[in-house]
Amino acid sequence: MEYSRDRYISPFSTRYASEEMQHIFSENFKFRTWRRLWIALARAEQELGLDITDEQIAQMEAYKDDINYDVAEAREAVVRHDVMSHVFAYSQQCPAAAPIIHLGATSCYVGDNTDVIILREASELILRKAAQVIKNLADFAEKYKALPCLAYTHLQPAQLTTVGKRATLWINELLMDVDNLAFQLSGLKLLGSKGTTGTQASFMELFAGDEDKVKKLEARIAEEMGFEGCVSVSGQTYSRKVDSYFLSVLSGFAQSAYKFSNDLRLLQSFEELEEPFEKNQIGSSAMPYKRNPMRSERISALARYVICDSVNPAMTAATQWFERTLDDSANKRISVAEAFLGVDAILNIYMNITSGLVVNENVIRRRVMEKLPFMATENIMMESVKRGGDRQQLHEMLRVHSHAAAAKVKLEGGANDLIQRIADDGNIPMTEAEIRAELDPSRYIGRCVSQVEEFLRDDAAPVLEKYHTREMTSRLSI
């Protein structure tokens, strides 16, 4: 990639976001979509009776991808209007069509409709990448569904779970995000051809007051651009709440990924799980032995940015004046693009990590067995009660033994002798063999295995079937 080293370049362009997502927010995608919208407008106007020739449309088609940026940029320096500069540049290439390019439209016809198309294309890319993460995690969950590990409340060891069951928690939040984004997409409509204040007055003038033709004009434009329809009412722009809704969903993806990355960073500090570490990768400039979780840390960093960025369109939507104002434009073109680029980058890293997670089973088992004697006291107490023991007395006895064993480990550095202490206590109505049998970790994972299997079958599989096999290509082929 060539760029000037004397100018600021967004890290999204050079380090983080994928080529696919950058393409969707590129100048080529934007301005080629403008030209497709002008062609769709001209074609619909011709079909509905306006004096537009096949030659004019053919000339526009011939140059739909050949943007003469030099002409547009030179013109914008003079007129200070991006849309009219591109109308002028297009007209230079299509002189026969010059009189009818942008006929009846206002700037938001190309600007806002293109933004809606970009929302759709970028969202579908997010869905496909999220599905790949879900697939990676689903395979991981299936593989480790029965491997017991410590579970935590308040970041303190509680009961056991399994490595696979914990992965379903990460998947579940992504499924919520996918469902939310799919819902927003299901209701997404083009702005259409609404005119300066949303009244379609210019098109009513063009079609001599024929409302039916004005409505058909929008329907045909929507069909050509791959939408079911246009919004029923608007000012000059589509409601900026649309951007706010979509970025709220992207914030959700960032939150889910943040949760995963924090969990993994903690697990890597415990040495239970590790993110991929390449053969020649350097973990620290000072400490050669270190294997820092840099990928997870990058997810955390980018996620914070996206979560904060989601406030921008909310403020923009709240401060629009009447039928439109232009204080949305500068903010919108940064905040919307960077939210998508940010989540794209997050999912790229998320895919990378989940395709090569390292599970240190021996460490996991060792850490389970360090804590399991304490957890076993509950089962020992319940079994002793069944055999006639007094629950309150047993609870006090086991509490004393637990605290004594914990003190020995913490203060003296000794081994955990809790089970031996319990076995030596004649008040426990169980044999030593029976007490030690309570140290089987599989007895403490509840329905983990079944929960993983049911969740992957009933919740994850339908989403994977819908999104995982989709090709990552724009439906507009731009």
C-alpha positions in Angstrom: 0.0 0.0 0.0 1.5 3.4 -1.0 0.8 6.4 1.1 2.6 9.6 2.2 4.6 9.4 5.4 4.0 13.1 5.9 0.3 12.8 6.4 -1.9 11.1 9.0 -3.1 7.7 7.9 -5.9 5.9 9.9 -4.6 2.7 11.6 -7.8 1.1 10.3 -6.4 1.4 6.8 -2.8 0.3 7.6 -3.2 -2.1 10.5 -6.6 -3.3 11.4 -9.6 -3.4 9.0 -9.9 -5.9 6.1 -9.7 -5.0 2.5 -13.3 -6.1 2.1 -14.6 -3.6 4.7 -12.3 -0.8 3.5 -13.6 -1.3 0.0 -17.2 -0.9 1.1 -16.2 2.5 2.6 -13.9 3.5 -0.3 -14.4 6.3 -2.7 -14.8 3.9 -5.6 -17.7 2.1 -3.8 -19.3 5.4 -2.9 -19.1 7.2 -6.2 -19.8 4.2 -8.3 -22.9 3.7 -6.2 -23.8 7.3 -6.9 -23.6 6.6 -10.6 -25.7 3.5 -10.3 -28.3 5.5 -8.5 -28.3 8.2 -11.2 -28.8 5.4 -13.8 -31.6 3.8 -11.8 -33.3 7.2 -11.5 -32.9 7.9 -15.3 -34.1 4.5 -16.2 -37.2 4.7 -14.0 -38.0 8.2 -15.2 -37.8 7.0 -18.8 -40.0 4.0 -18.1 -42.6 6.3 -16.6 -42.7 8.6 -19.6 -40.1 11.3 -19.3 -38.1 12.3 -22.4 -35.0 10.3 -21.7 -33.4 8.3 -24.5 -31.7 4.8 -24.6 -28.6 6.6 -25.8 -28.4 8.7 -22.8 -28.8 5.8 -20.4 -26.3 3.7 -22.4 -23.7 6.5 -22.2 -24.2 6.6 -18.4 -23.8 2.9 -18.2 -20.6 3.0 -20.2 -18.9 5.2 -17.6 -20.6 3.9 -14.4 -17.3 2.6 -13.0 -14.9 5.0 -14.7 -14.8 7.9 -12.2 -12.9 10.9 -13.5 -11.8 12.1 -10.1 -9.4 14.8 -11.4 -12.4 16.6 -13.0 -14.6 16.2 -9.9 -11.9 17.4 -7.5 -11.1 20.4 -9.6 -14.7 21.3 -9.9 -15.3 20.9 -6.2 -12.5 23.4 -5.5 -14.5 25.9 -7.4 -18.1 25.2 -6.4 -17.6 23.7 -3.0 -20.3 21.1 -3.5 -19.4 17.4 -3.8 -22.5 16.2 -5.5 -22.7 18.9 -8.1 -19.0 18.4 -8.8 -19.6 14.7 -9.5 -22.6 15.6 -11.7 -20.4 17.9 -13.6 -17.6 15.2 -14.0 -20.1 12.6 -15.1 -21.6 15.0 -17.6 -18.2 15.5 -19.1 -18.0 11.8 -19.9 -21.6 11.6 -20.9 -22.5 14.8 -22.8 -25.6 13.4 -24.3 -26.9 12.5 -20.8 -25.8 15.8 -19.2 -29.3 17.4 -19.3 -30.9 14.5 -17.4 -28.3 13.4 -14.8 -29.7 14.0 -11.3 -33.0 15.1 -12.8 -35.5 16.1 -10.1 -33.1 14.9 -7.3 -31.4 16.6 -4.4 -28.0 15.7 -3.0 -29.4 13.3 -0.5 -30.7 11.2 -3.3 -27.2 9.9 -4.0 -25.7 10.6 -0.6 -28.2 9.1 1.7 -29.3 6.2 -0.5 -25.6 5.3 -0.9 -25.2 5.4 2.9 -28.1 3.0 3.3 -26.5 0.7 0.7 -23.2 0.8 2.6 -25.0 0.0 5.8 -26.4 -3.1 4.2 -23.2 -4.2 2.6 -21.1 -3.6 5.7 -23.6 -5.3 8.0 -23.7 -8.4 5.8 -19.9 -8.6 6.0 -20.1 -8.3 9.7 -22.7 -11.1 9.9 -20.5 -13.5 7.8 -17.4 -12.8 9.9 -19.4 -13.2 13.1 -20.7 -16.5 11.9 -17.1 -17.7 11.3 -16.2 -16.8 14.9 -19.3 -18.7 16.1 -18.2 -21.7 14.0 -14.7 -21.6 15.5 -16.1 -21.4 19.0 -18.7 -24.0 18.3 -16.1 -26.5 17.2 -14.0 -25.6 20.3 -17.0 -26.0 22.6 -17.9 -29.4 21.2 -14.3 -30.6 21.6 -13.9 -29.5 25.2 -17.5 -29.9 26.4 -16.6 -32.4 29.0 -13.2 -31.0 30.3 -13.9 -29.7 33.8 -12.3 -26.4 34.8 -12.7 -23.8 37.6 -15.7 -21.5 37.2 -15.8 -18.2 39.0 -18.1 -15.7 40.7 -16.6 -12.4 41.8 -13.4 -13.8 40.2 -13.2 -16.3 43.1 -13.3 -20.0 42.4 -16.9 -21.2 42.7 -18.2 -24.5 41.3 -16.8 -26.2 38.3 -17.9 -25.7 34.7 -16.3 -27.1 31.5 -14.0 -25.4 29.0 -16.6 -26.0 26.3 -19.5 -24.7 28.4 -17.7 -21.5 29.0 -17.2 -21.1 25.3 -21.0 -21.3 24.8 -21.3 -18.2 26.9 -19.1 -16.3 24.4 -21.1 -17.8 21.5 -24.5 -16.9 23.1 -23.6 -13.2 23.3 -22.5 -13.2 19.6 -25.8 -14.9 18.7 -27.7 -12.0 20.4 -25.6 -9.5 18.3 -26.2 -11.4 15.1 -30.0 -11.5 15.8 -30.0 -7.8 16.6 -28.1 -6.9 13.4 -30.3 -9.2 11.3 -33.4 -7.4 12.7 -32.0 -4.0 11.8 -31.3 -5.2 8.3 -34.7 -6.7 7.9 -36.3 -3.2 8.3 -33.7 -1.3 6.3 -35.2 0.7 3.4 -33.8 3.2 0.9 -34.5 6.8 1.3 -35.8 6.9 -2.2 -36.5 10.0 -4.3 -37.9 12.4 -1.6 -36.7 15.8 -2.8 -35.5 18.8 -0.8 -37.8 18.6 2.2 -39.2 15.1 1.7 -42.4 16.2 -0.1 -41.4 14.9 -3.6 -42.5 18.2 -4.9 -39.9 18.3 -7.7 -41.0 14.9 -8.9 -44.7 15.9 -8.8 -43.7 18.7 -11.1 -41.8 16.4 -13.5 -44.8 14.0 -13.7 -47.4 16.7 -13.9 -49.0 15.9 -10.6 -49.3 12.1 -11.2 -48.8 10.7 -7.7 -49.0 7.1 -9.0 -46.0 7.7 -11.2 -44.0 9.3 -8.4 -44.7 6.3 -6.1 -43.7 3.9 -8.9 -40.5 5.9 -9.5 -39.4 5.0 -6.0 -40.5 1.4 -6.2 -38.4 0.9 -9.4 -35.3 2.5 -7.9 -35.6 0.4 -4.8 -36.0 -2.8 -6.9 -32.9 -1.9 -9.0 -30.8 -1.3 -5.9 -31.9 -4.6 -4.3 -34.4 -3.2 -1.7 -38.0 -4.1 -1.0 -39.0 -0.5 -0.7 -38.3 3.1 0.4 -39.2 4.8 3.7 -42.7 6.1 3.7 -41.9 9.6 5.1 -38.8 11.6 5.6 -37.3 15.0 5.5 -34.5 15.5 3.0 -32.5 12.7 4.7 -33.4 9.3 6.1 -33.8 9.4 9.9 -30.4 9.6 11.6 -31.8 7.2 14.2 -31.0 4.5 11.6 -27.3 5.1 12.1 -27.8 5.2 15.8 -29.5 1.8 15.8 -26.9 0.2 13.6 -24.0 1.6 15.7 -25.7 0.4 18.9 -25.7 -3.1 17.4 -22.0 -2.7 16.5 -21.4 -1.6 20.1 -23.0 -4.9 21.1 -20.5 -6.9 19.0 -17.7 -4.9 20.6 -19.1 -5.6 24.1 -19.3 -9.3 23.3 -15.8 -9.4 22.0 -14.5 -7.4 24.9 -16.0 -9.9 27.3 -14.2 -12.7 25.4 -10.9 -10.9 25.3 -10.9 -10.1 29.0 -11.8 -13.7 29.9 -9.0 -15.0 27.7 -6.5 -12.5 29.1 -7.3 -13.8 32.6 -7.2 -17.4 31.5 -3.9 -16.8 29.9 -2.5 -15.3 33.1 -3.7 -18.6 34.8 -1.9 -20.4 32.0 -5.1 -22.4 31.3 -5.8 -21.1 27.8 -3.5 -19.2 25.4 -4.1 -17.3 22.2 -2.0 -18.3 19.2 1.7 -17.5 19.5 3.7 -17.7 16.3 7.1 -19.4 16.0 9.1 -16.1 15.6 6.8 -13.9 17.6 8.3 -11.7 20.3 6.3 -11.3 23.4 8.4 -8.6 25.1 11.3 -6.4 24.2 12.8 -6.8 27.7 11.7 -10.3 28.9 12.3 -13.0 26.2 10.2 -15.6 28.1 6.9 -13.6 28.0 3.9 -14.6 25.9 1.8 -11.5 26.1 -1.9 -11.8 25.0 -1.5 -9.1 22.4 -4.3 -10.2 20.2 -6.8 -10.2 23.0 -5.5 -6.8 24.2 -6.0 -5.4 20.8 -9.6 -6.6 20.8 -10.1 -4.9 24.1 -8.6 -1.6 22.8 -10.7 -1.5 19.6 -13.8 -2.5 21.5 -13.6 0.4 23.8 -13.2 2.7 20.8 -16.3 1.3 19.1 -18.4 1.4 22.3 -17.6 5.1 22.8 -18.1 5.8 19.1 -21.7 4.6 19.2 -22.6 7.8 21.1 -21.9 9.9 18.1 -24.9 9.0 15.9 -27.2 9.1 19.0 -26.2 12.8 19.4 -26.5 13.4 15.7 -30.0 11.9 15.6 -31.1 14.0 18.6 -29.9 17.3 17.2 -31.3 17.3 13.7 -33.3 20.4 12.9 -36.7 20.0 11.2 -36.3 18.5 7.7 -32.5 18.5 7.7 -29.3 20.3 8.8 -25.7 19.7 7.7 -24.1 19.3 11.1 -24.5 15.5 10.7 -22.3 15.1 7.6 -18.7 15.5 9.0 -19.5 13.5 12.1 -21.4 10.8 10.2 -18.8 10.1 7.6 -16.3 9.4 10.4 -18.3 7.7 13.1 -20.3 5.3 11.0 -17.3 4.2 8.9 -15.0 3.8 11.8 -17.5 1.8 13.8 -17.8 -0.7 11.0 -14.1 -0.7 10.4 -13.5 -1.2 14.1 -15.9 -4.2 14.5 -14.4 -5.6 11.3 -11.0 -5.4 12.8 -12.2 -6.9 16.1 -13.8 -9.9 14.3 -10.7 -10.4 12.2 -8.7 -10.9 15.4 -11.5 -12.9 17.0 -11.4 -15.3 14.1 -7.7 -15.6 14.3 -7.6 -16.3 18.0 -10.5 -18.8 18.0 -8.9 -20.7 15.1 -5.9 -21.6 17.2 -6.7 -21.4 20.9 -4.3 -23.4 23.0 -5.7 -25.4 25.9 -3.3 -26.5 28.6 -5.2 -29.4 30.0 -2.7 -30.4 32.6 -2.7 -26.9 34.1 -6.5 -26.9 34.1 -6.6 -30.3 35.9 -4.0 -29.2 38.4 -5.9 -26.0 39.2 -9.2 -27.9 39.5 -7.7 -30.4 42.0 -6.2 -27.6 44.1 -9.7 -26.3 44.8 -11.9 -29.4 44.4 -11.4 -30.6 48.0 -13.1 -27.4 49.2 -15.9 -27.8 46.7 -16.3 -31.4 47.7 -17.3 -30.5 51.2 -20.8 -29.6 50.0 -21.3 -33.1 48.6 -19.8 -34.7 51.6 -22.1 -32.8 53.9 -25.2 -33.8 51.8 -24.2 -37.5 51.8 -23.5 -37.4 55.5 -26.9 -35.9 56.2 -28.5 -38.7 54.1 -26.8 -41.1 56.5 -28.3 -39.5 59.6 -25.8 -36.7 60.3 -26.9 -33.3 61.7 -26.6 -30.7 59.0 -25.6 -27.8 61.2 -23.0 -29.8 63.1 -21.6 -31.1 59.9 -21.4 -27.7 58.4 -19.5 -26.3 61.3 -17.1 -29.3 61.4 -16.4 -28.9 57.6 -16.0 -25.2 57.9 -13.3 -25.6 60.6 -11.4 -28.2 58.6 -11.7 -26.1 55.5 -10.2 -23.0 57.1 -7.4 -25.0 58.8 -6.5 -26.6 55.5 -6.6 -23.3 53.6 -4.4 -21.7 56.3 -1.8 -24.4 55.9 -1.6 -23.9 52.2 -1.5 -20.1 52.4 0.7 -19.6 55.4 2.9 -22.6 55.5 3.0 -23.4 51.8 2.0 -27.0 52.4 -0.2 -29.4 50.4 -4.0 -29.2 50.7 -4.8 -31.9 53.3 -8.5 -31.1 53.7 -9.7 -34.6 52.5 -7.4 -36.3 54.9 -8.6 -34.1 57.8 -12.2 -35.0 56.9 -11.4 -38.7 56.6 -9.7 -38.7 60.0 -12.7 -37.1 61.6 -14.8 -39.9 63.2 -17.9 -37.7 63.1 -18.2 -38.0 59.3 -20.3 -41.2 58.5 -18.3 -42.0 55.4 -15.3 -44.2 54.7 -12.1 -42.6 53.5 -12.6 -44.3 50.1 -16.0 -42.8 49.8 -14.8 -39.4 50.8 -12.0 -39.5 48.2 -14.4 -40.7 45.6 -16.0 -37.3 45.9 -12.9 -35.8 44.1 -14.0 -36.9 40.7 -14.3 -33.6 38.8 -17.0 -35.0 36.4 -19.4 -35.1 39.4 -19.3 -31.3 39.7 -20.1 -30.1 36.2 -23.8 -30.6 36.3 -25.5 -30.6 32.9 -22.5 -29.0 31.1 -22.1 -31.6 28.5 -25.8 -31.7 27.7 -26.1 -28.0 27.8 -23.3 -27.6 25.2 -24.8 -30.2 22.9 -28.3 -28.7 23.1 -27.1 -25.2 22.7 -25.0 -25.9 19.7 -27.8 -27.9 18.0 -30.7 -25.6 18.8 -29.2 -22.1 19.0 -25.9 -22.0 17.1 -26.6 -24.4 14.2 -29.5 -22.4 12.7 -27.4 -19.2 12.6 -24.4 -21.0 11.1 -26.6 -22.5 8.4 -28.0 -19.1 7.5 -24.8 -17.0 7.5 -21.7 -19.2 7.6 -21.8 -20.3 4.0 -22.5 -16.9 2.4 -19.9 -15.6 0.0 -18.2 -12.4 1.0 -19.1 -10.4 -2.2 -21.1 -7.2 -2.7 -24.5 -7.8 -4.4 -23.8 -4.7 -6.4 -20.5 -6.0 -7.8 -18.8 -2.6 -7.3 
